[in-house]
């Protein structure tokens, strides 16, 4: 098929690679514009943009697709289908209607649960046992289009980073499978029940809430690993917790209960196992405590 691929973050890169490997003609890649990054704030292309450059595919980076000029450029590609994976821009009706077979989306949840921007993080925070990927026909609503195929996996204590990589690979394989025989995957309307929305992550959500139970705090740790990183503050410094266990125990919420950084929560204890100070690499808790004492009775913010 003649395809336009539309995606931005790392999650989308495996789908682009799979489409190329399957022999489809990728006429163009659309990605969000380069953003300032690093200490020098130099413009950095998105992961999809960088991968497309390496593959020698033309990259388009419009800030919006609402103008007639951009819509005419898209229509002129004469596409069979557009494949979308975490693109991050709204597709106007003219864009959705331009390809002969429409636009298909690789969405990282089992729709209609977790429509929206952050389905992987929200699934972990909610304690979902299973999640997956849905291949969906796109329409004007927010992830409301008909479903063509799904694939599932256990959440099973995974971090957002690990789950993102797994779902990216599963979604890429499923999209190639669907495109190999579109007629074998008739669109099915999403159920009207079970709808939830995955709002974009606010960095403030990464501050650990020790008044909640330790199970919820551990979910925060996994949901915000690798970014933005679940954290607490001590002496004005943010310390990120990258991995933690849940234990039984009690104490005043937010208070360290022993000399090994056991932290009392509303119910139970959070036992960090991997932490990171600002400007330093990740380290086991024992290494942190050798040079940065956090004795029992310390109150964390």
Backbone as numpy.savetxt, mean C-alpha at the origin, in Angstrom:
# Nx Ny Nz CAx CAy CAz Cx Cy Cz
-2.19 -7.62 -26.70 -3.02 -6.42 -26.70 -2.15 -5.16 -26.70
-2.73 -4.10 -27.21 -2.08 -2.79 -27.14 -2.59 -2.10 -25.87
-1.66 -1.77 -24.98 -1.99 -1.39 -23.62 -1.34 -0.06 -23.25
-2.03 0.70 -22.42 -1.38 1.76 -21.64 -1.36 1.27 -20.20
-0.24 1.43 -19.54 -0.14 1.06 -18.13 -0.08 2.33 -17.31
-0.88 2.36 -16.22 -0.99 3.56 -15.39 -0.75 3.16 -13.94
0.39 3.58 -13.38 0.73 3.23 -12.01 1.85 4.12 -11.51
2.07 4.10 -10.20 3.07 4.99 -9.61 4.02 4.30 -8.64
3.56 3.62 -7.57 4.50 3.13 -6.55 5.07 1.76 -6.87
5.87 1.26 -5.93 6.49 -0.07 -6.08 5.45 -1.17 -6.31
4.29 -1.04 -5.67 3.24 -2.05 -5.82 2.91 -2.31 -7.28
3.00 -1.29 -8.13 2.58 -1.41 -9.52 3.65 -1.99 -10.43
4.90 -1.97 -10.02 6.00 -2.37 -10.90 5.89 -3.83 -11.36
5.57 -4.80 -10.48 5.46 -6.18 -10.97 4.40 -6.37 -12.06
3.31 -5.61 -12.01 2.30 -5.73 -13.07 2.84 -5.23 -14.39
3.55 -4.12 -14.38 4.18 -3.62 -15.61 5.14 -4.67 -16.17
5.99 -5.22 -15.32 6.94 -6.24 -15.78 6.22 -7.46 -16.35
5.13 -7.88 -15.69 4.41 -9.07 -16.14 3.74 -8.84 -17.49
3.23 -7.66 -17.72 2.59 -7.35 -19.00 3.62 -7.38 -20.13
4.80 -6.82 -19.88 5.85 -6.83 -20.89 6.31 -8.27 -21.15
6.51 -9.03 -20.08 6.97 -10.41 -20.22 5.97 -11.28 -20.96
4.68 -10.94 -20.82 3.63 -11.71 -21.50 3.49 -11.36 -22.97
4.24 -10.37 -23.43 4.25 -10.05 -24.85 3.27 -8.98 -25.28
2.60 -8.33 -24.31 1.69 -7.25 -24.67 2.47 -6.03 -25.14
1.85 -5.26 -26.00 2.48 -4.03 -26.49 2.10 -2.88 -25.56
3.04 -2.43 -24.77 2.78 -1.32 -23.85 3.11 -0.03 -24.60
2.06 0.61 -25.09 2.24 1.79 -25.94 2.74 2.98 -25.15
2.35 3.07 -23.88 2.78 4.18 -23.04 2.56 3.81 -21.58
3.35 4.41 -20.73 3.17 4.30 -19.29 2.82 5.67 -18.74
1.79 5.71 -17.92 1.40 6.94 -17.23 1.75 6.78 -15.76
2.39 7.82 -15.21 2.75 7.79 -13.80 2.66 9.21 -13.26
2.55 9.34 -11.94 2.50 10.68 -11.37 3.82 11.39 -11.58
3.80 12.72 -11.64 5.02 13.48 -11.92 6.10 13.24 -10.88
7.37 13.40 -11.28 8.46 13.30 -10.31 8.25 14.25 -9.14
8.65 13.79 -7.95 8.48 14.59 -6.73 9.84 14.87 -6.10
9.96 16.00 -5.35 11.20 16.26 -4.62 11.45 15.16 -3.60
12.69 14.70 -3.48 13.02 13.63 -2.55 14.46 13.77 -2.09
14.76 13.20 -0.93 16.12 13.24 -0.41 16.47 14.58 0.19
17.66 14.65 0.73 18.08 15.89 1.41 18.16 17.06 0.46
18.56 16.80 -0.79 18.67 17.88 -1.75 17.36 18.26 -2.41
16.31 17.48 -2.12 14.97 17.72 -2.70 15.00 17.75 -4.23
15.89 16.96 -4.81 15.91 16.84 -6.27 14.68 16.05 -6.72
14.21 16.34 -7.91 13.04 15.63 -8.43 13.40 14.18 -8.70
12.57 13.28 -8.20 12.82 11.85 -8.35 11.62 11.20 -9.04
11.85 10.46 -10.12 10.73 9.78 -10.78 10.16 8.68 -9.89
8.90 8.36 -10.09 8.26 7.28 -9.33 8.90 5.94 -9.69
8.70 4.91 -8.85 9.22 3.59 -9.20 8.74 3.08 -10.55
7.48 3.31 -10.90 6.98 2.88 -12.20 7.64 3.66 -13.33
7.80 4.95 -13.14 8.47 5.79 -14.14 9.90 5.28 -14.38
10.62 5.02 -13.29 12.00 4.55 -13.42 12.05 3.20 -14.13
11.13 2.32 -13.82 11.13 1.00 -14.45 10.78 1.11 -15.94
9.83 1.96 -16.26 9.47 2.14 -17.67 10.64 2.71 -18.47
11.37 3.66 -17.88 12.56 4.19 -18.54 13.55 3.06 -18.83
13.75 2.18 -17.84 14.69 1.08 -18.02 14.24 0.12 -19.12
12.93 0.00 -19.29 12.37 -0.88 -20.31 12.27 -0.20 -21.68
12.57 1.09 -21.73 12.52 1.83 -22.98 11.10 2.16 -23.43
10.18 2.32 -22.47 8.80 2.64 -22.79 8.55 4.12 -22.52
7.84 4.77 -23.43 7.52 6.19 -23.27 6.70 6.42 -22.00
7.06 7.45 -21.24 6.39 7.75 -19.98 5.71 9.12 -20.06
4.46 9.15 -19.65 3.69 10.39 -19.58 3.46 10.70 -18.10
3.66 11.96 -17.70 3.49 12.32 -16.29 2.61 13.56 -16.12
1.40 13.56 -16.67 0.53 14.73 -16.49 0.12 14.88 -15.03
-0.04 16.12 -14.60 -0.53 16.37 -13.25 -2.01 16.07 -13.13
-2.70 16.07 -14.26 -4.13 15.79 -14.30 -4.49 15.26 -15.68
-5.59 14.52 -15.73 -6.09 14.01 -17.02 -7.42 14.67 -17.39
-7.69 15.81 -16.79 -8.99 16.45 -17.00 -9.05 17.31 -18.26
-7.92 17.71 -18.79 -7.94 18.63 -19.92 -8.26 17.89 -21.22
-8.95 18.55 -22.17 -9.22 17.93 -23.47 -7.94 17.50 -24.19
-6.87 18.27 -24.00 -5.61 17.95 -24.67 -5.06 16.61 -24.20
-5.05 16.40 -22.88 -4.56 15.13 -22.35 -5.47 13.98 -22.75
-6.76 14.21 -22.77 -7.70 13.15 -23.15 -7.57 12.80 -24.62
-7.30 13.80 -25.45 -7.07 13.53 -26.88 -5.79 12.72 -27.09
-4.74 13.04 -26.34 -3.49 12.29 -26.43 -3.71 10.83 -26.06
-4.49 10.62 -25.01 -4.76 9.26 -24.55 -5.57 8.51 -25.60
-6.60 9.13 -26.14 -7.44 8.49 -27.15 -6.63 8.14 -28.40
-5.65 9.00 -28.73 -4.84 8.79 -29.93 -3.95 7.55 -29.83
-3.78 7.01 -28.64 -2.98 5.79 -28.48 -3.67 4.57 -29.07
-4.97 4.68 -29.32 -5.76 3.59 -29.93 -5.55 2.27 -29.18
-5.91 2.27 -27.92 -5.64 1.15 -27.02 -6.71 0.07 -27.08
-6.27 -1.16 -26.84 -7.23 -2.23 -26.57 -7.74 -2.12 -25.13
-6.83 -1.82 -24.21 -7.19 -1.77 -22.80 -6.16 -0.93 -22.06
-6.58 -0.30 -20.97 -5.65 0.37 -20.06 -5.62 -0.42 -18.75
-4.44 -0.65 -18.22 -4.26 -1.37 -16.97 -3.78 -0.38 -15.91
-4.49 -0.35 -14.80 -4.24 0.63 -13.75 -3.87 -0.09 -12.46
-2.80 0.37 -11.81 -2.39 -0.21 -10.53 -1.83 0.91 -9.65
-2.63 1.36 -8.69 -2.19 2.38 -7.74 -1.62 3.61 -8.46
-2.37 4.11 -9.44 -1.92 5.27 -10.22 -1.97 6.53 -9.37
-3.07 6.75 -8.66 -3.15 7.90 -7.78 -3.81 9.12 -8.36
-4.25 9.07 -9.62 -5.00 10.16 -10.22 -6.38 9.67 -10.61
-7.36 10.56 -10.52 -8.72 10.24 -10.95 -8.76 10.14 -12.47
-9.43 9.10 -12.98 -9.59 8.94 -14.42 -10.95 9.48 -14.83
-10.98 10.56 -15.61 -12.26 11.10 -16.08 -12.97 10.10 -16.99
-14.25 10.32 -17.20 -15.05 9.41 -18.03 -14.47 9.24 -19.42
-13.93 10.33 -20.00 -13.37 10.24 -21.35 -12.17 9.29 -21.39
-11.38 9.25 -20.34 -10.25 8.33 -20.25 -10.76 6.90 -20.09
-11.73 6.71 -19.21 -12.28 5.37 -18.95 -12.88 4.76 -20.21
-13.45 5.61 -21.06 -14.16 5.12 -22.24 -13.27 4.96 -23.47
-12.05 5.47 -23.42 -11.22 5.49 -24.64 -10.75 4.10 -25.10
-10.23 3.24 -24.25 -9.78 1.93 -24.74 -10.96 1.04 -25.15
-10.74 0.20 -26.14 -11.82 -0.66 -26.64 -12.40 -1.54 -25.54
-11.54 -2.07 -24.68 -11.97 -2.96 -23.60 -12.03 -2.24 -22.25
-11.97 -0.92 -22.27 -12.07 -0.16 -21.04 -10.78 -0.16 -20.24
-10.91 0.14 -18.94 -9.77 0.22 -18.03 -9.94 -0.83 -16.93
-8.91 -1.60 -16.68 -8.93 -2.63 -15.65 -7.96 -2.26 -14.54
-8.40 -2.46 -13.30 -7.63 -2.04 -12.14 -7.17 -3.25 -11.32
-5.92 -3.18 -10.85 -5.39 -4.16 -9.90 -5.55 -3.54 -8.52
-6.56 -3.98 -7.76 -6.84 -3.36 -6.46 -6.48 -4.32 -5.33
-5.75 -3.81 -4.34 -5.19 -4.67 -3.30 -6.14 -4.92 -2.13
-7.33 -5.42 -2.45 -8.24 -5.90 -1.41 -9.26 -6.82 -2.06
-10.05 -7.46 -1.22 -11.16 -8.29 -1.70 -12.42 -7.43 -1.68
-12.68 -6.77 -2.79 -13.80 -5.84 -2.86 -15.11 -6.57 -2.59
-16.08 -5.84 -1.97 -16.11 -4.39 -1.74 -15.45 -3.94 -0.44
-14.76 -4.83 0.27 -14.06 -4.41 1.48 -12.81 -3.62 1.09
-12.63 -2.50 1.74 -11.47 -1.63 1.58 -11.33 -1.03 0.19
-12.42 -0.41 -0.26 -12.29 0.49 -1.40 -11.47 1.70 -0.96
-10.67 2.24 -1.87 -9.95 3.46 -1.53 -8.44 3.33 -1.53
-7.79 4.31 -0.89 -6.36 4.55 -1.11 -5.42 3.63 -0.36
-5.82 3.12 0.82 -4.86 2.39 1.66 -5.42 1.05 2.11
-5.79 0.17 1.18 -6.44 -1.08 1.57 -5.55 -2.03 2.36
-4.27 -2.06 2.10 -3.38 -2.99 2.80 -3.20 -2.56 4.25
-2.92 -1.29 4.47 -2.78 -0.79 5.83 -4.06 -1.00 6.64
-5.21 -0.70 6.02 -6.48 -0.80 6.75 -6.81 -2.25 7.08
-6.49 -3.16 6.21 -6.75 -4.58 6.49 -5.95 -5.04 7.71
-4.69 -4.62 7.80 -3.87 -5.00 8.95 -4.39 -4.34 10.22
-4.68 -3.04 10.17 -5.16 -2.32 11.35 -6.46 -2.91 11.88
-7.31 -3.38 10.97 -8.61 -3.92 11.37 -8.51 -5.35 11.88
-7.35 -5.97 11.72 -7.20 -7.35 12.15 -7.82 -8.37 11.21
-7.95 -8.01 9.93 -8.51 -8.95 8.96 -7.64 -10.21 8.89
-8.30 -11.36 8.84 -7.55 -12.62 8.73 -7.06 -12.86 7.31
-7.86 -12.40 6.33 -7.50 -12.61 4.93 -7.71 -11.33 4.14
-6.95 -11.21 3.08 -7.12 -10.12 2.13 -6.75 -10.68 0.76
-6.54 -9.81 -0.22 -6.20 -10.32 -1.54 -6.16 -9.21 -2.57
-6.35 -9.60 -3.82 -6.37 -8.67 -4.95 -7.62 -8.91 -5.76
-8.22 -7.83 -6.21 -9.36 -7.90 -7.13 -8.99 -7.24 -8.44
-9.23 -7.93 -9.56 -9.15 -7.31 -10.88 -10.55 -6.77 -11.17
-10.62 -5.47 -11.41 -11.89 -4.78 -11.46 -12.00 -3.93 -12.72
-13.17 -3.92 -13.34 -13.45 -2.99 -14.41 -13.72 -1.62 -13.82
-13.07 -0.59 -14.32 -13.17 0.73 -13.70 -14.37 1.51 -14.22
-14.98 2.27 -13.30 -16.05 3.19 -13.64 -15.84 4.45 -12.83
-16.78 5.38 -12.90 -16.57 6.69 -12.29 -16.51 6.65 -10.77
-17.16 5.69 -10.11 -17.16 5.62 -8.66 -15.82 5.19 -8.10
-15.67 5.34 -6.77 -14.43 4.97 -6.10 -14.38 3.46 -5.90
-13.66 2.77 -6.78 -13.48 1.32 -6.69 -14.81 0.57 -6.61
-15.78 1.04 -7.37 -17.12 0.44 -7.36 -17.39 -0.45 -8.56
-16.45 -0.57 -9.47 -16.69 -1.27 -10.73 -16.83 -2.77 -10.57
-17.28 -3.43 -11.62 -17.51 -4.88 -11.57 -16.21 -5.65 -11.44
-16.30 -6.80 -10.77 -15.13 -7.64 -10.50 -14.99 -8.72 -11.57
-13.75 -8.93 -12.02 -13.48 -9.97 -13.00 -12.83 -11.20 -12.36
-11.97 -10.99 -11.37 -11.26 -12.12 -10.75 -10.67 -11.67 -9.42
-10.46 -12.62 -8.52 -9.83 -12.34 -7.24 -8.81 -13.42 -6.91
-7.88 -13.07 -6.05 -6.95 -14.03 -5.47 -6.79 -13.65 -4.01
-6.70 -14.64 -3.12 -6.68 -14.38 -1.68 -5.35 -14.82 -1.05
-5.12 -14.27 0.15 -3.97 -14.70 0.95 -4.26 -14.39 2.41
-3.56 -15.08 3.32 -3.67 -14.79 4.75 -2.88 -13.54 5.09
-3.42 -12.73 5.99 -2.65 -11.61 6.51 -1.56 -12.15 7.43
-1.93 -12.99 8.40 -0.99 -13.89 9.09 0.24 -13.19 9.66
0.03 -12.06 10.36 1.15 -11.41 11.04 2.11 -10.67 10.13
1.75 -10.44 8.88 2.67 -9.80 7.94 2.67 -8.28 8.13
3.82 -7.68 7.82 3.90 -6.22 7.78 3.27 -5.70 6.50
3.00 -4.39 6.49 2.48 -3.78 5.26 3.47 -3.96 4.11
4.76 -3.86 4.40 5.75 -4.04 3.34 5.72 -5.43 2.74
5.67 -6.44 3.60 5.65 -7.82 3.12 4.35 -8.12 2.38
3.24 -7.65 2.92 1.95 -7.92 2.29 1.82 -7.19 0.96
2.37 -5.99 0.89 2.35 -5.24 -0.38 3.12 -5.99 -1.46
4.30 -6.49 -1.12 5.10 -7.23 -2.10 4.39 -8.50 -2.55
3.76 -9.21 -1.60 3.06 -10.44 -1.95 1.86 -10.15 -2.86
1.06 -9.15 -2.50 -0.12 -8.84 -3.30 0.26 -8.25 -4.66
1.36 -7.54 -4.71 1.82 -7.01 -6.00 2.13 -8.15 -6.96
2.81 -9.18 -6.46 3.14 -10.33 -7.30 1.89 -11.11 -7.70
1.00 -11.32 -6.73 -0.23 -12.06 -7.04 -1.11 -11.28 -8.02
-1.19 -9.98 -7.83 -2.00 -9.16 -8.73 -1.46 -9.13 -10.14
-0.14 -9.08 -10.27 0.49 -9.09 -11.59 0.17 -10.39 -12.33
0.32 -11.51 -11.63 0.04 -12.81 -12.26 -1.43 -12.93 -12.64
-2.30 -12.44 -11.77 -3.74 -12.55 -12.05 -4.14 -11.67 -13.22
-3.56 -10.49 -13.33 -3.90 -9.62 -14.46 -3.48 -10.25 -15.78
-2.31 -10.83 -15.82 -1.87 -11.49 -17.06 -2.80 -12.65 -17.39
-3.21 -13.39 -16.38 -4.14 -14.51 -16.58 -5.47 -14.02 -17.16
-5.99 -12.94 -16.63 -7.26 -12.38 -17.12 -7.13 -11.90 -18.56
-6.06 -11.19 -18.87 -5.89 -10.66 -20.22 -5.69 -11.77 -21.26
-5.21 -12.93 -20.82 -5.00 -14.03 -21.76 -6.31 -14.54 -22.35
-7.42 -14.32 -21.62 -8.73 -14.76 -22.11 -9.81 -13.95 -21.40
-10.00 -12.72 -21.82 -10.97 -11.84 -21.17 -12.38 -12.43 -21.15
-12.72 -13.16 -22.17 -14.08 -13.71 -22.26 -14.36 -14.72 -21.15
-13.31 -15.27 -20.56 -13.48 -16.25 -19.49 -13.73 -15.61 -18.13
-13.70 -14.28 -18.08 -13.87 -13.56 -16.82 -14.97 -12.51 -16.95
-16.22 -12.95 -17.03 -17.32 -11.99 -17.16 -17.42 -11.10 -15.93
-17.67 -9.81 -16.11 -17.76 -8.89 -14.97 -18.92 -9.25 -14.05
-18.66 -9.16 -12.75 -19.67 -9.46 -11.74 -19.80 -8.24 -10.83
-21.04 -7.75 -10.67 -21.26 -6.57 -9.83 -20.83 -6.84 -8.39
-20.26 -5.84 -7.75 -19.86 -5.99 -6.37 -21.09 -6.13 -5.46
-20.97 -6.91 -4.39 -22.08 -7.00 -3.43 -22.39 -5.63 -2.83
-23.63 -5.42 -2.48 -24.01 -4.16 -1.84 -23.71 -4.16 -0.35
-23.47 -5.33 0.22 -23.13 -5.43 1.64 -21.63 -5.64 1.80
-21.13 -5.29 2.97 -19.71 -5.50 3.26 -18.80 -4.41 2.74
-19.35 -3.27 2.36 -18.54 -2.17 1.83 -17.82 -1.46 2.97
-16.52 -1.29 2.84 -15.74 -0.45 3.76 -14.78 0.41 2.93
-14.32 1.50 3.54 -13.47 2.44 2.82 -12.11 2.57 3.50
-11.07 2.51 2.70 -9.69 2.56 3.19 -9.14 3.97 2.98
-9.39 4.82 3.96 -8.93 6.21 3.85 -7.41 6.26 3.79
-6.91 7.29 3.13 -5.47 7.52 3.05 -4.87 7.60 4.46
-3.67 7.07 4.63 -3.03 7.07 5.94 -2.53 8.47 6.28
-2.90 8.92 7.48 -2.38 10.17 8.03 -1.18 9.80 8.91
-0.08 10.53 8.76 1.13 10.21 9.54 0.87 10.23 11.04
-0.11 11.01 11.48 -0.41 11.07 12.91 -0.91 9.72 13.43
-1.45 8.88 12.54 -1.94 7.56 12.95 -0.80 6.63 13.38
0.42 6.98 13.01 1.56 6.12 13.33 2.02 6.26 14.78
1.55 7.29 15.50 1.88 7.39 16.92 1.17 6.26 17.66
1.93 5.45 18.38 1.35 4.29 19.05 0.37 4.70 20.13
-0.77 4.05 20.14 -1.82 4.32 21.11 -1.77 3.23 22.18
-1.07 3.52 23.27 -0.91 2.52 24.32 -2.15 2.38 25.20
-3.12 3.30 25.04 -4.37 3.14 25.79 -5.24 2.04 25.19
-5.01 1.70 23.94 -5.70 0.57 23.31 -5.06 -0.72 23.80
-5.63 -1.85 23.40 -5.01 -3.10 23.84 -3.74 -3.37 23.03
-2.90 -4.24 23.57 -1.60 -4.51 22.96 -1.74 -5.12 21.57
-2.82 -5.87 21.34 -3.04 -6.46 20.02 -3.19 -5.35 18.97
-3.96 -4.31 19.31 -4.14 -3.19 18.37 -2.83 -2.44 18.15
-2.05 -2.27 19.21 -0.76 -1.59 19.06 0.18 -2.38 18.16
0.20 -3.69 18.30 1.04 -4.52 17.44 0.60 -4.44 15.99
-0.71 -4.30 15.76 -1.19 -4.11 14.39 -0.68 -2.80 13.82
-0.66 -1.76 14.66 -0.08 -0.49 14.20 1.36 -0.69 13.76
2.12 -1.42 14.55 3.53 -1.66 14.22 3.65 -2.30 12.83
2.84 -3.32 12.57 2.93 -4.00 11.27 2.36 -3.16 10.13
1.26 -2.45 10.41 0.62 -1.67 9.35 1.50 -0.52 8.87
2.35 0.02 9.76 3.16 1.18 9.39 4.63 0.83 9.18
4.90 -0.45 8.95 6.24 -0.91 8.59 6.22 -1.32 7.12
6.97 -0.63 6.24 8.12 0.22 6.55 7.81 1.71 6.74
6.68 2.19 6.28 6.42 3.62 6.37 4.96 3.86 6.75
4.71 4.90 7.53 5.66 5.90 8.06 6.42 5.45 9.31
6.12 4.26 9.83 6.81 3.74 11.01 6.07 4.09 12.29
5.55 3.08 13.00 4.89 3.31 14.28 5.93 3.79 15.28
5.55 4.76 16.13 6.57 5.36 17.01 5.98 5.77 18.35
6.90 5.93 19.32 6.60 6.64 20.56 7.64 7.72 20.73
7.40 8.64 21.65 8.37 9.71 21.92 8.91 9.59 23.33
10.20 9.86 23.45 10.87 9.87 24.75 11.93 10.96 24.72
11.85 11.88 25.69 12.79 13.01 25.76 12.85 13.79 24.46
11.70 13.93 23.82 11.62 14.71 22.59 12.07 13.99 21.35
12.48 12.72 21.47 12.94 11.94 20.32 11.91 10.88 19.94
11.69 10.73 18.67 10.82 9.67 18.18 11.62 8.39 18.01
11.10 7.31 18.57 11.71 5.99 18.40 10.67 5.10 17.71
11.05 4.58 16.57 10.15 3.73 15.80 10.23 2.29 16.28
9.09 1.64 16.34 9.05 0.20 16.61 8.73 -0.50 15.30
9.63 -1.35 14.85 9.48 -2.03 13.57 8.92 -3.43 13.71
9.05 -4.02 14.89 8.48 -5.34 15.15 8.26 -5.47 16.64
7.21 -6.20 17.01 6.88 -6.34 18.43 6.04 -7.59 18.64
6.05 -8.08 19.86 5.20 -9.19 20.27 4.17 -8.69 21.29
3.13 -9.47 21.46 2.11 -9.18 22.45 2.26 -10.17 23.60
2.23 -9.66 24.84 2.34 -10.51 26.01 1.24 -10.18 27.02
0.99 -11.10 27.92 0.09 -10.80 29.02 0.82 -9.96 30.04
0.07 -9.23 30.84 0.66 -8.37 31.85 -0.18 -7.12 32.01
0.20 -6.28 32.95 -0.59 -5.08 33.20 0.29 -3.98 33.74
-0.26 -2.80 33.75 0.42 -1.61 34.25 -0.29 -0.39 33.73
0.19 0.79 34.10 -0.39 2.02 33.58 -0.06 2.15 32.09
-1.09 2.38 31.28 -0.91 2.43 29.82 0.18 3.43 29.44
1.12 2.98 28.64 2.21 3.83 28.18 3.42 3.83 29.08
3.42 2.99 30.13 4.53 2.93 31.06 5.38 1.69 30.82
6.69 1.85 30.88 7.60 0.72 30.75 7.56 -0.07 32.06
7.35 -1.37 31.98 7.13 -2.18 33.19 8.34 -3.00 33.60
9.38 -3.05 32.77 10.59 -3.80 33.14 11.78 -3.17 32.45
12.92 -3.75 32.60 14.14 -3.19 32.01 14.43 -3.73 30.62
13.43 -4.35 29.99 13.59 -4.89 28.64 12.56 -4.27 27.69
12.06 -3.10 28.05 11.15 -2.30 27.24 9.79 -2.98 27.02
9.31 -3.68 28.02 7.92 -4.10 27.98 7.03 -2.91 28.26
6.05 -2.65 27.41 5.23 -1.44 27.52 3.79 -1.84 27.84
3.27 -1.31 28.94 1.89 -1.59 29.32 0.93 -0.89 28.37
-0.11 -1.62 27.99 -1.17 -1.06 27.15 -2.49 -1.12 27.92
-3.56 -0.68 27.28 -4.86 -0.76 27.93 -5.17 -2.16 28.39
-4.80 -3.13 27.57 -4.88 -4.55 27.92 -3.60 -5.21 27.42
-2.87 -5.87 28.29 -1.68 -6.59 27.87 -0.45 -5.70 27.73
0.66 -6.33 27.30 1.93 -5.65 27.11 2.36 -5.73 25.65
3.00 -4.66 25.18 3.67 -4.67 23.89 5.15 -4.84 24.14
5.74 -5.85 23.50 7.16 -6.16 23.69 7.90 -5.88 22.38
8.47 -4.67 22.20 9.22 -4.39 20.97 10.40 -5.33 20.81
10.66 -5.75 19.58 11.82 -6.60 19.31 12.80 -5.95 18.34
12.32 -5.02 17.53 13.18 -4.32 16.57 12.78 -2.85 16.58
13.76 -1.97 16.77 13.47 -0.55 16.92 14.45 0.27 16.08
14.15 1.57 15.98 15.02 2.45 15.20 14.96 3.86 15.76
16.12 4.38 16.13 16.21 5.78 16.53 16.36 6.67 15.30
16.03 7.93 15.45 16.13 8.87 14.33 17.56 8.91 13.80
17.69 8.78 12.50 18.99 8.87 11.86 19.86 7.65 12.00
19.34 6.58 12.60 20.13 5.36 12.79 19.43 4.18 12.13
20.14 3.08 12.01 19.58 1.88 11.42 18.73 1.11 12.41
17.99 0.14 11.89 17.18 -0.72 12.75 18.09 -1.56 13.62
17.63 -1.83 14.85 18.44 -2.61 15.78 17.55 -3.40 16.73
18.05 -4.55 17.24 17.32 -5.25 18.28 17.19 -4.38 19.52
16.15 -4.61 20.31 15.92 -3.80 21.50 17.11 -3.87 22.46
17.72 -5.05 22.59 18.86 -5.18 23.51 19.99 -4.23 23.12
20.21 -4.03 21.81 21.26 -3.11 21.37 20.88 -1.67 21.70
19.63 -1.33 21.54 19.18 0.02 21.88 19.42 0.29 23.36
19.03 -0.64 24.23 19.07 -0.42 25.67 20.49 -0.38 26.23
21.44 -0.96 25.50 22.83 -0.90 25.96 23.36 0.53 25.95
22.88 1.33 25.03 23.40 2.70 24.95 22.35 3.77 25.22
21.13 3.34 25.55 20.04 4.30 25.71 19.07 3.71 26.72
19.34 3.94 28.00 18.56 3.31 29.06 17.12 3.81 29.06
16.19 2.85 29.13 14.77 3.17 29.30 14.28 2.29 30.44
14.51 2.71 31.68 14.24 1.84 32.83 12.75 1.68 33.11
12.43 0.66 33.90 11.07 0.45 34.34 10.56 1.71 35.02
9.30 2.03 34.76 8.68 3.22 35.30 8.70 4.40 34.35
9.48 4.31 33.27 9.52 5.40 32.28 8.16 5.53 31.60
7.71 6.77 31.47 6.44 7.04 30.81 6.71 7.46 29.37
6.08 6.78 28.42 6.29 7.06 27.01 5.10 7.88 26.47
5.41 8.74 25.52 4.36 9.58 24.93 4.02 9.09 23.53
